[in-house]
Amino acid sequence: MIREVIVTTRAPDGRIHIAPMGVHEAGGLKMLAPFRPSTTLDNALATRCAVVNYCDDVRVFAGCLTGRRDWPTLPAQQVAGVRLAGALAHTELVLQRVEEDAQRPRLLCRVVHEANHAPFRGFNRAQAAVIEAAILASRLHLLPADKIDAELRYLTIAMDKTAGPVEREAWDWLMARISQHRSGKAAADA
Ligand SMILES: Cc1cc2nc3c(=O)[nH]c(=O)nc-3n(C[C@H](O)[C@H](O)[C@H](O)COP(=O)(O)O)c2cc1C
C-alpha cells in the first residue's frame, strides 16, 4: 500500500523542504523511499525526522514540481519539523533505521504523533488526475512522448467532468511544465 503524500523536512540550518512522495506501510512502520539525490533524504538523515502531510490541495503536488515550493507551514508537535498548514491530517515520524541502496534507500520510520485538522470530503477524480499528471511530469526524462500524450488524453476526461478551480490551476501548471520541457527538447534536437 502506497499513499501519495507531501513530506516536509528541515535542513540542519532550519530551511524547510516540501516534496511529494509515496509513503509505504511496512510492518507497523512508515517507509519513505527517496531516489538519490534528494533533499528530503539528506534532511531526514541529518535530522532523523520527517512529517507526512495528507493533503487534498493538489496545487501543492503540482506546485512542488513546477517551482512553487513555498507553501504555508506550522510547527510540528513532537519532532523538530513543520507540517503543512493546509493538511487535512499529518503524521510525525522519527527515523528508526535505513535500508541502504545506491539508488533508492529506504527510510523506516516510527510514528510519534498524528493529528487531524479538517474533514476528508470524498474522492474527486480530477484530484487523482492531477496526481497522475504530476507523476508523469516528474518522469518526463524517462517516458516516451506518445505514452505521456495517451495518458494525458485519458486524464483530461476526469478534469473536464469533475475539476474545480484549484484542480484546474494545478493542472495548468503541469501542462505548462510539460510544454516547456518539450519546447526545450525540440530546441536541443534542432
Ligand atoms: C505523487 C508523487 C509521488 C512521488 N513519490 C516519490 C517517491 O516515492 N520517491 C522519490 O524519490 N520521488 C518521488 N516523487 C518525485 C519527487 O517529488 C521529486 O523528484 C522531488 O523533487 C524529490 O526530490 P527532493 O527530495 O530533492 O525534493 C513523487 C512525485 C509525485 C508527484
The ligand as an ORCA input file, in Angstrom:
! r2SCAN-3c Opt
* xyz 0 1
  C       2.702     11.829     -6.384
  C       4.197     11.825     -6.407
  C       4.886     10.836     -5.711
  C       6.288     10.825     -5.703
  N       6.945      9.858     -4.986
  C       8.290      9.861     -4.944
  C       8.995      8.881     -4.163
  O       8.397      8.000     -3.518
  N      10.350      8.955     -4.145
  C      11.038      9.928     -4.838
  O      12.255      9.962     -4.770
  N      10.389     10.849     -5.580
  C       9.043     10.840     -5.644
  N       8.393     11.770     -6.402
  C       9.185     12.803     -7.116
  C       9.667     13.821     -6.117
  O       8.624     14.557     -5.514
  C      10.624     14.829     -6.734
  O      11.593     14.176     -7.509
  C      11.257     15.589     -5.632
  O      11.953     16.658     -6.146
  C      12.102     14.713     -4.702
  O      13.370     15.194     -4.528
  P      13.763     16.156     -3.307
  O      13.643     15.392     -2.028
  O      15.164     16.537     -3.649
  O      12.801     17.316     -3.394
  C       6.995     11.799     -6.427
  C       6.307     12.788     -7.131
  C       4.920     12.791     -7.133
  C       4.194     13.852     -7.894
*
